[in-house]
Amino acid sequence: MPSSVASLFLLNPDQCQRAARTHDPRFDGIFFIGIITTRIYCRPICPARVSVSSHRRFFVSAAAAERAGYRPCLRCRPELAPGRAPVDAVSRLAFAAAVRIGAGALNGRSVADLARELNVSERHLRRALEREVGVAPIELAQTHRLLLAKRLLADTALSVTHIAFASGFQSLRRFNTVFRERYRLSPSGLRRTAQGRRSRASAASTNSIAANDPMAATDPVKDLVRLTLAYRAPLAWDVLLQCLGRDAISGVEHVQGARYGRTVRIDGRSGVVFASDAAPSSHAALGTHLHVEVSLSLLPALMPLLARLRQLFDLDAEPAVIDAHLEQGGLTSLVARRHGIRIPGALDSFDIVLGALIRGGRSPGIAARDPTRGVVQALGEPIDTGIPALDRLAPSAERIAEAGAARLEALGVARGRALALAAAARAIADGHLVLEPGSDVVAAHRALLAIDGVSDRLATQIVMRTLYWPDAFPISDRTLQRAAGVSGPGTLRVLAERWQPWRAYAALHLWLQETER
């Protein structure tokens, strides 16, 4: 059993050898296997014949494998592997930097810019990433760009030019040069090789792309890029949709059947995304995954969008490890009913603040009338999706701050909540409150508590979802106290110590138990 999957960015060779021999899916994305004889690197779940142990090298990241001169396997496709959860990171700085780089922070920006954003020196940032991830920031960014490009070449009919820019490259010439140097194939050559391995009928349908500029005028629903997002099984998709559906912001998010949809505004682009769980695939090499459909209009922001979708659905969690730990902590019956639950995250952090402060932070999964609709309809920007349930972009922090508490109150928000929301929006807009994965949890929690009307329970729930933090646990939540059979936050704090570092998952199990009573 992986312990926080031994990962802590340190690899146990014996454990890696066993996982490689058995194709253990729990380790998918935790490490990569370099085959010395072929100079190819694979995922642990790769169905190819396992090489002899002396021919294997293990790497903590795809970037580290590529730095050592290995090329990605065309069969198991390392670019599709799930990532790491926050609890696996030894260094908060390394995790914060890696998350931002994976979301495109160095696309068109410098390492110095990222260092300033993280309030450290450029030298300190480089040393932290070299120590924890095994590569320099630029190398990590380059690998993310190349793997996204490889993925789009294999799975879509997008032109090479559009793929180059969607992957974060600043010029087509640079893309072609780097791609050939790293993979020893041209982009078009890799596409032919990859598509030769599967039926063209299974390729993503993007045939409606305009020849010149597909971003100029596209239908947000009809013109979609279809991709996959890998996860480690099991995934309680129905439970996740239950939570997302009950917390959905009217006009912005919608759950219908087993499909989630929402409008998106990111990096100046707007459109829609849809997600559904894929049926068990005969292509075992691809692992378990979600099907995701993304508006072509969002293509220039694809890298940060995919990163945020992974956070929204908590796809980098290690359910086998989490479930086993909670079972040992006395939650066996709850875990048995809902294996593989995920903490609903955030595609846009301010959406969570908006919903939590207007609703008063009801416990996730607890149904109630949605009071956000009036605010969203009045202050959210209209978007034509052709879907009545998705007709607004969520209002930004800047928009809410500009509107002010009086306008929010006029739209039906209780005075105390209107004041708190306006203050939180101003703090976010001014940069005093940062709610992004990898940010300082304690600092964010403290900043939220400094806002009049934000309780410890509300602040903790916001941190849980926006900072993608798996150990958040609102001990003052009376629903949790009741579900756990204790009275008072002190007793609950002591009880919850046994569930660290995954107390957020324990909280969700207890909240869901209350919905059934």
Order of alpha helices (4+ residues) and beta strands (2+ residues): alpha-beta-beta-beta-alpha-beta-alpha-alpha-alpha-alpha-alpha-alpha-alpha-beta-alpha-beta-beta-beta-beta-alpha-alpha-alpha-alpha-alpha-beta-beta-alpha-alpha-alpha-alpha-alpha-alpha-alpha
